[in-house]
């Protein structure tokens, strides 16, 4: 019996495809098995290392007694996974002892080489761990990474430098985050906050310079954060100022209140929102702060935060304006106006109770919502 040659070709093709699929499945099984065994090995070492490390930190073991447990055929990626949580939480002598141990294992030298010669993912990993190690010798290499076109590398380098706490890198890191990544104000602020409260003084100096040269701010009004990572050094001054104001609010830096009050005079809507939000976070408003223009502002977000500042200033003259805002078209403005009225004690409570009983629709709804639920200010 002669088999059709085309049938042979089909059979061979099917067998070849089956063999390829089986090879892929075999490769997946092998990789999963290797991953599993590696993870099990790390977990075993992690438990063993923790006991040794805690004794070392407590002074029960010397460096010479500790090193052999961390340096005999161990992967640097495992050492990084083990040490990084300690490096990010410890301070003082405990941190220095941990850093010394990392140095003796060769981990610092390994990642210093990686941050220069590694591929993109390796550089990102190296920049992050070197930051956790507060390694000053690698600062120049990590600053170079801030110019990368890869936002992942920029992010890792920025996070590493921020954790290092080297104030001289703050300005460059801030501009890199805002220019060369897709981070929002909140994301950039969270990373920059790792520098610590010491950044507040240089921030106020920068804002004073903007205040002295209002044209810098006026020329940038209406511009938004660049969306593409290749738009270097295009960050509008307004975006930078908003982020710096957020940081002052994050640290509740009350020393900057007079400066922020002066900045309101030249601020656009976006910066105004961030300044009012900073007042709320600080829990204090500047002397001579006039809230009236902001309670009457056309932008509802400004009215919203202005209403919140009334709970801080406790100026009874704003009660009629807060009562009027109970009719605002935006729910959040009505909500915070009602809360602010309650903060004035009996007088504010009676206004809210009276308007709730005498009104219908939005005023009655928000008043009932606050009064019935006993929302606290």
C-alpha positions in Angstrom: 0.0 0.0 0.0 1.5 3.3 -1.1 0.8 6.3 1.2 0.2 9.6 -0.4 3.3 11.8 -0.1 1.1 14.8 1.0 -0.2 12.6 3.8 3.4 11.8 4.9 4.1 15.5 5.0 1.0 16.1 7.1 1.9 13.3 9.5 5.5 14.7 9.8 4.2 18.2 10.4 1.8 17.0 13.1 4.5 15.0 14.8 6.9 17.9 14.7 4.3 20.3 16.2 3.6 17.7 18.9 7.3 17.5 19.7 7.6 21.3 19.9 4.6 21.5 22.2 6.0 18.7 24.4 9.4 20.5 24.5 7.8 23.7 25.6 5.8 21.9 28.3 9.0 20.2 29.4 10.8 23.5 29.5 8.0 25.1 31.6 8.0 22.1 34.0 11.8 22.3 34.4 11.7 26.1 34.9 8.9 25.8 37.5 10.8 23.1 39.3 14.0 25.2 39.4 12.1 28.2 40.6 10.5 26.1 43.3 13.7 24.6 44.5 15.4 28.0 44.5 12.6 29.5 46.5 12.7 26.6 49.0 16.5 27.0 49.3 16.1 30.7 49.9 13.4 30.2 52.6 15.6 27.7 54.3 18.5 30.2 54.2 16.3 33.1 55.2 15.3 31.3 58.4 18.9 30.3 59.2 20.2 33.8 58.4 17.6 35.5 60.6 18.8 33.7 63.7 22.4 34.4 62.9 21.7 38.1 62.0 19.7 38.8 65.1 22.6 37.4 67.2 25.0 39.5 65.3 23.0 42.7 65.8 22.6 41.9 69.5 26.4 41.6 69.8 26.4 37.9 70.5 28.4 37.1 67.4 31.4 38.9 65.9 31.7 39.8 62.2 34.3 37.0 61.8 31.8 34.5 63.2 28.9 35.8 61.1 30.5 36.2 57.7 30.8 32.5 56.8 27.1 32.0 57.0 26.5 34.7 54.4 29.4 34.3 52.0 29.7 30.6 51.0 28.3 30.2 47.5 25.3 32.4 48.2 23.5 34.4 45.4 23.6 38.1 45.8 20.0 38.3 44.8 19.2 36.2 47.9 21.3 38.5 50.1 19.5 41.5 48.7 16.1 40.0 49.5 17.2 39.2 53.0 18.9 42.5 53.9 16.7 45.1 52.1 13.9 45.1 54.7 16.4 45.6 57.5 18.3 48.3 55.6 15.0 50.2 55.0 13.9 50.1 58.7 17.1 50.1 60.8 18.9 53.3 61.9 21.9 54.3 63.9 24.4 51.6 65.1 22.2 48.7 63.9 22.1 50.1 60.4 25.9 50.6 60.3 26.5 47.1 61.5 24.2 45.8 58.9 25.9 47.8 56.2 29.3 46.5 57.3 28.0 43.0 57.0 26.8 43.7 53.5 30.2 45.1 52.6 32.0 42.1 53.9 29.8 39.7 51.9 30.8 41.6 48.7 27.3 42.7 48.1 28.1 46.4 47.9 30.9 45.9 45.3 28.6 43.6 43.3 25.8 46.1 43.0 28.3 49.0 42.4 29.5 47.1 39.3 25.9 46.2 38.3 24.8 49.9 38.4 27.4 50.7 35.8 27.6 47.6 33.6 24.3 45.8 34.1 21.3 45.8 31.7 18.3 48.0 32.4 16.5 45.7 35.0 19.9 45.1 36.7 20.6 48.8 36.9 17.2 49.5 38.4 17.7 46.8 41.1 21.2 48.0 41.8 20.2 51.7 42.1 17.4 50.7 44.6 19.6 48.5 46.9 22.5 51.0 46.8 20.1 53.6 48.0 19.0 51.4 50.8 22.6 50.9 51.7 23.1 54.7 51.7 26.2 54.2 49.6 27.8 57.6 48.9 30.4 56.1 46.5 27.7 55.3 44.0 25.8 58.6 44.0 27.4 59.9 40.8 26.5 56.7 38.9 22.9 56.8 40.2 22.5 60.5 39.3 23.4 59.6 35.7 20.6 57.1 35.7 18.1 59.9 36.3 18.7 60.9 32.6 17.7 57.5 31.4 14.9 57.2 28.8 13.6 54.2 30.7 11.1 55.4 33.4 11.7 52.3 35.4 15.4 53.1 35.8 14.6 56.7 36.6 12.1 55.6 39.3 14.6 53.1 40.9 17.4 55.7 40.8 15.1 58.3 42.3 13.9 56.0 45.1 17.4 54.9 45.9 18.7 58.5 46.1 15.8 59.6 48.2 16.3 56.8 50.7 19.9 57.7 50.9 18.9 61.1 52.3 21.6 63.1 50.4 20.0 66.5 50.3 22.3 67.7 47.5 20.5 65.3 45.1 17.0 66.5 46.0 16.5 69.0 43.3 17.7 66.7 40.5 15.6 63.8 41.7 12.5 66.0 41.9 12.9 67.3 38.4 13.7 63.8 37.1 10.6 62.3 38.7 8.4 65.1 37.3 10.0 65.2 33.9 11.0 61.6 33.0 8.4 59.4 34.6 4.6 59.1 34.6 4.3 59.7 38.3 1.4 61.9 39.5 1.9 64.7 42.1 1.1 62.2 44.8 3.5 59.5 43.6 6.4 62.0 43.2 5.6 63.4 46.7 5.7 60.0 48.3 9.1 59.2 46.8 10.6 62.6 47.7 9.3 62.4 51.2 11.8 59.7 51.9 14.5 62.4 52.1 13.1 63.5 55.5 11.9 66.7 57.0 15.3 68.4 56.3 14.2 69.1 52.7 11.6 71.6 54.0 14.2 74.5 54.4 15.6 74.2 50.8 12.0 73.9 49.5 11.1 77.2 51.2 14.2 78.9 49.7 13.1 77.7 46.3 9.6 79.0 46.8 10.9 82.4 48.0 12.8 82.6 44.7 9.6 82.0 42.8 7.8 84.6 44.9 10.6 87.2 44.1 10.3 86.3 40.4 6.5 85.9 39.8 7.1 85.9 36.0 8.5 82.4 36.3 5.1 81.2 37.6 3.0 83.4 35.3 4.7 82.0 32.2 3.9 78.5 33.2 0.3 78.9 34.1 -2.0 76.6 32.2 0.7 74.1 31.4 0.5 70.5 32.6 3.0 67.9 33.4 4.6 66.5 30.3 3.2 63.1 29.3 6.2 61.7 27.4 9.4 60.6 29.0 11.6 62.2 26.4 10.5 65.7 27.3 13.4 66.5 29.6 13.8 69.8 31.4 10.3 70.8 30.3 8.6 70.7 33.7 6.4 73.8 34.2 7.3 75.8 37.3 3.7 75.5 38.5 4.0 71.7 38.6 7.2 71.9 40.5 5.8 74.4 42.9 2.7 72.3 43.6 4.8 69.3 44.4 7.0 71.3 46.8 4.0 72.7 48.5 2.6 69.1 49.0 5.9 68.1 50.7 5.6 71.0 53.1 2.1 69.9 53.9 3.3 66.3 54.3 5.8 67.3 57.0 3.3 69.8 58.5 6.0 72.5 58.2 4.2 75.3 59.9 7.3 77.6 59.5 6.3 78.0 55.8 2.8 79.3 56.5 3.6 83.0 56.0 5.4 82.2 52.7 2.5 80.0 51.5 0.1 82.9 52.3 2.2 85.3 50.2 2.4 82.7 47.4 -1.4 82.6 47.2 -1.3 86.1 45.7 0.4 84.9 42.5 -0.9 81.3 42.5 -3.1 79.9 39.8 -6.0 77.6 40.5 -3.9 74.4 40.7 -1.3 75.8 43.1 -4.0 77.5 45.2 -5.6 74.0 45.7 -2.3 72.6 46.9 -1.6 75.5 49.2 -5.1 75.2 50.8 -4.6 71.5 51.1 -1.3 72.1 52.9 -3.1 74.4 55.4 -5.5 71.6 56.1 -2.7 69.0 56.6 -0.6 71.4 58.8 -3.7 72.1 60.8 -3.1 75.8 60.9 -3.7 78.8 58.7 -1.4 81.9 58.4 -2.1 85.1 60.2 -4.1 87.5 58.0 -5.3 84.7 55.8 -8.4 85.8 54.0 -10.6 82.9 53.1 -13.5 84.8 51.6 -12.2 85.0 47.9 -11.6 81.2 48.0 -15.1 80.4 49.4 -16.5 82.4 46.4 -14.0 80.9 43.9 -15.4 79.7 40.6 -13.5 76.4 40.8 -15.3 73.9 43.1 -12.0 72.3 44.3 -10.8 75.6 45.7 -14.2 76.2 47.4 -13.9 72.6 48.8 -10.5 73.1 50.5 -11.4 76.7 51.5 -14.4 75.3 53.4 -12.1 72.9 55.2 -9.7 75.6 56.3 -12.7 77.2 58.1 -12.6 74.3 60.6 -9.1 75.4 61.5 -9.4 79.2 61.6 -12.7 79.2 63.5 -13.5 82.7 62.3 -17.3 83.2 63.0 -17.5 85.8 60.3 -17.5 83.0 57.7 -20.6 81.3 59.0 -23.0 83.1 56.6 -20.7 82.1 53.7 -20.6 78.5 54.8 -24.4 78.6 55.1 -24.6 79.8 51.5 -22.3 77.0 50.4 -24.8 74.4 51.7 -26.5 75.2 48.3 -23.4 74.6 46.3 -23.8 72.5 43.2 -20.9 70.2 44.2 -21.5 67.6 46.9 -18.1 67.8 48.4 -18.3 71.5 48.9 -21.7 71.1 50.6 -20.3 68.3 52.8 -17.3 70.2 54.0 -19.3 73.4 54.5 -21.7 71.4 56.8 -18.8 69.9 58.7 -17.2 73.3 59.1 -20.5 74.7 60.5 -20.5 72.0 63.1 -17.0 73.0 64.1 -18.3 76.3 65.4 -20.2 74.6 68.2 -23.7 75.6 69.1 -24.0 78.5 66.7 -23.0 76.4 63.7 -25.1 73.5 64.7 -28.2 75.7 65.0 -27.6 77.1 61.5 -27.2 73.7 60.0 -30.3 72.4 61.9 -32.4 75.3 60.9 -31.5 75.1 57.2 -32.0 71.4 57.2 -35.5 71.7 58.6 -36.5 74.7 56.5 -35.1 73.5 53.2 -35.6 70.8 50.7 -33.3 69.2 48.0 -29.6 69.5 48.3 -29.5 71.6 51.5 -31.8 69.3 53.4 -30.0 66.2 52.1 -26.6 67.2 53.2 -27.8 68.6 56.5 -29.7 65.3 57.3 -26.7 63.3 56.2 -24.4 65.1 58.7 -26.8 65.5 61.6 -28.3 62.0 61.4 -25.0 60.2 61.2 -23.4 62.3 63.9 -20.4 63.0 61.6 -17.5 64.3 63.7 -15.4 67.3 62.8 
